[in-house]
Amino acid sequence: MEPMTFIMAAIAAGALAGTEEVAGDAIKDAYSSFKEFIGRKFAGQKKLANALMSLEEDPKDEDLQNVLQKQLSQAGADKDPEVVAEAKKVADLVAEKSPQSFGDINIEVEKIKAHSHVVVEAVARGNATLKSKEITSEQGEVNLSFDTTKKV
């Protein structure tokens, strides 16, 4: 997963899980710590702080996600190993305690072409889909595996 995608997934899942009773205090505390870390790391960047607060009000809003992603990208969050590591802590905890927060997996690509093997594996709590016009491997196999029964 790309660093920015990982950061955004952790923020959205953390914000969403924080609103659920099932999530418990562990996720709420971890997400709160992550937000405080982001606040300290990017202190003085009001647009970023406002975008994060707005997304917390509606974690599923794609427009708000895009605004936050733009602000994080401009701040260089996706290139900062500390930010990625802190996001991973939240994502790992959410995956353990509230896997339904990650929900469905939808992958859409124009073309997958490889010299050797192509392997796509995904575990989703909900539905899993892959859309592609072409998937080819010159010398190997193409293996696709989606498991929607495993606990993520």
N, C-alpha and C positions, 0 to 999 in steps of 0.2 A: 504494500500500500504506500502511495506517495505520502511524504510527511504532512502536507497540508490536508489531504483527505483524512489522514489519521487524526490530526488535531481537530478538524471539524467534526468528525464522527464522535470523538471523545466529548467535545463540548455539547453537541446535540444530545447524545445519549445521556450524558451526565445531567444536563438540564432537564431532560425528559424524566429520567429516573428519579431525580430529586423531587418531582411532583407526585410520585407514586408512593402510596403507603407501604407497598411491599419492599421498596428499595432499602428502607432502613437507614439508620444513622450513618453507617459506614460509607455509603455512596454519597450521601449528602455532605458529610465531612470532607471526603476526598475531593469532591467537586468544588466545595467552598475553598479548600486549600489551593486547588488549581487556579481558581479565579483570582485569589489573592496573589498567587505567584505571577499570573499574567499582569495584574495591576501593578505590581512592583517592577516587573521586568520592563513593562512598557509605560511607565509612569509619565504623565504629561500628554499622552496621546488620547485626547478626549473622544475623537471619532471612534477609535477602537473600543474604548470603554462604553460609549453609548451603544455601539453595535452589539456588544456582548449583552448589555442589559436588555436591549430590545429583543434579542433572540431568546432570552430566558422567558420572556412573556409569552412567546409562541415558538417553541423549539422546532416545530415542523414547517414553519414558513420558509419556503425556498428563497424568497427575495431577501429576507433577513439573513439567511445563511450566506447568501452571495455577498451581501454588504460586509458581514463580519469576515468572510474569507478574504475579501479585497483588502480590508484594513490589516488583517494579520499578515498578509503577503507583503504589503507595503512596509510593514514593520520588520519583515524578515523572520517572522516566527517559524516558518517552515525550514529555514536554514540554521536554526538554533537548536543544537542537540539537547540542551536543558529543557526547552519547551516541548520537544518531541518526547523526551523521557517522562516528563510530568504528565503529558497527555496519555502516554501509554499506561501509567499507573491508574488513571481514572478508567480508561477503556478496559483494562484487565479486571478491575473490580466490578465494573458494570457487567461485563461478560459473565463473571462468576455469580454475582448476586441477583442480577436482573437481566438475564439474557434476552428477554422479550423486547428490551429497549433497542436492540440492534435490528430486530424485525427481519424484513425481507432482504434478499440480495438480488439486485438486477444489474447485469453486466451487458453492455451493448458496445460492440466494436464493429468497425467496417470489415477488417480483414485480420486474420491471424495466420502468419506464415513463418515456418521454422525450418531450419536445415535438418535438425534432428527430431526430437520428440516434442509434442505439445501436450502439456498436462495442465488442466484447469480443475482445481478442487475448491469447493466452497462448502461451508457449513452455515446454514441459516436457521433461525428460529421459526420463520414463517415460510414464504415461498422463495424459490430460487429459480431464476431464469437467465439464460444466455442467448443473446441475439447477435448473429454474425452472418454476413453474406457469404463469407468464405473462411474455412479453416483448413490449412494444408500443412503437411510435413513432407519434405523431400525424401527423407531416408528413414523415418521412424513412424511411430504410431501417434494417433490423436486420442487422448483419453479425457473424457469429461465426467466429473463426478460431483453430484450435488446431494447432500444429505440434509434433509429437513427434520430428521428425527433426533439427531445428536444434540446433546446439550452443549451450547457454545460457551 
